[in-house]
C-alpha cells in the first residue's frame, strides 16, 4: 500500500469515527469546501454539494430526533480498501429510531480524497430494510 493509500484509508477511518460519535467539527475538517455527498438513489434525497450544506443535512439527521434518537448512532467499520485517491468501505451503522425501534444496516461507502479531505462520497444501503426496521 502506498503512503497516499495509507493516508486515505486513515482519513476514511477517521470519517467513520467522527460520524459514529456525531463529532461535527471533525466531520467538517475532513470535508473539502466543495464536497459532493450522495446517498442511495432510492432515498430520493439527491446529492448535496458544499461542506456547509452537507453539515446541515448531517446535523439534521443525527441531532433533530426526526431520524434517530440523538446520541444513539454508531458505526462499525468492517473493512476499508484504498486505491489511488479512493476508498471503499463496508460499515455497519446502528442506532435507535425516535419510536424506540433499533436500527442496523450495512452500508457500502465510496469516497474520494485529496489533501486529507473528502471530495466525494456515495453511500449505498438497503433503504427498504431501513423502512422496515423503522416501522416494525
ChimeraX attribute file (.defattr): number of C-alpha atoms within 10 A of each C-alpha:
attribute: neighborCount
match mode: 1-to-1
recipient: residues
	/A:1	11
	/A:2	10
	/A:3	8
	/A:4	18
	/A:5	18
	/A:6	15
	/A:7	17
	/A:8	28
	/A:9	24
	/A:10	15
	/A:11	20
	/A:12	29
	/A:13	18
	/A:14	15
	/A:15	21
	/A:16	20
	/A:17	18
	/A:18	19
	/A:19	19
	/A:20	19
	/A:21	17
	/A:22	20
	/A:23	14
	/A:24	14
	/A:25	10
	/A:26	15
	/A:27	22
	/A:28	18
	/A:29	14
	/A:30	22
	/A:31	25
	/A:32	18
	/A:33	16
	/A:34	16
	/A:35	22
	/A:36	21
	/A:37	21
	/A:38	19
	/A:39	17
	/A:40	17
	/A:41	14
	/A:42	12
	/A:43	12
	/A:44	8
	/A:45	10
	/A:46	11
	/A:47	14
	/A:48	18
	/A:49	15
	/A:50	15
	/A:51	21
	/A:52	15
	/A:53	15
	/A:54	21
	/A:55	17
	/A:56	10
	/A:57	12
	/A:58	16
	/A:59	14
	/A:60	14
	/A:61	15
	/A:62	21
	/A:63	16
	/A:64	13
	/A:65	15
	/A:66	13
	/A:67	16
	/A:68	24
	/A:69	20
	/A:70	18
	/A:71	14
	/A:72	18
	/A:73	19
	/A:74	19
	/A:75	20
	/A:76	15
	/A:77	17
	/A:78	11
	/A:79	12
	/A:80	18
	/A:81	16
	/A:82	22
	/A:83	15
	/A:84	13
	/A:85	18
	/A:86	21
	/A:87	22
	/A:88	20
	/A:89	21
	/A:90	17
	/A:91	19
	/A:92	16
	/A:93	19
	/A:94	18
	/A:95	22
	/A:96	21
	/A:97	20
	/A:98	16
	/A:99	14
	/A:100	11
	/A:101	14
	/A:102	16
	/A:103	19
	/A:104	16
	/A:105	16
	/A:106	18
	/A:107	19
	/A:108	17
	/A:109	19
	/A:110	20
	/A:111	22
	/A:112	22
	/A:113	25
	/A:114	14
	/A:115	13
	/A:116	18
	/A:117	21
	/A:118	28
	/A:119	23
	/A:120	19
	/A:121	22
	/A:122	17
	/A:123	16
	/A:124	18
	/A:125	20
	/A:126	14
	/A:127	14
	/A:128	11
	/A:129	14
	/A:130	14
	/A:131	11
	/A:132	10
	/A:133	16
	/A:134	18
	/A:135	10
	/A:136	9
